[in-house]
């Protein structure tokens, strides 16, 4: 399987398990971009009540373009989860960021 297909599959899977409502963090990178596109599609289909905090300006632009609700607030207790890719994974399956 090609890397782009793997990233798409990861993004789609993560979008499926994202809570239906609440505040989530959006990481940066190509796998996060695949997640954002899949999440936006799910939001359009299921009318999820999510607010997103992006980790970069590029991700903020993508999220807004895809129709996700981006909020400008500090990270805090209300953050349910953040989705971000790993920079590398070792032989034991440990993700490195």
C-alpha positions, 0 to 999 in steps of 0.5 A: 500500500502506498503511503498516501493511501495509508495516510488516507486510511488513518485519517478516515479511521480517526474521523470515524472515532472522533467524538460527536461534540466538543473541543478537539485539537488539529495537528499539522502535517499530511496525515492530519490534513487527511484527517481534517478532510475526512472529519469535515466530510463526517461533519457535513453528513452527521452535523457534528457539534465540534470546535477545533483548535489548530496547531498551525496557520496552514491547518487553520486555513485548511480547517476553515476551507473544509468548513470546520468551526475553528475557535481561538482559545487557549488549550485547556481542560475542555480539550477532549483530544488532539489528532496529530501524526507521528514523525517516526515509529520505532521497531516496538511501535513507539511513536516519536513526535 
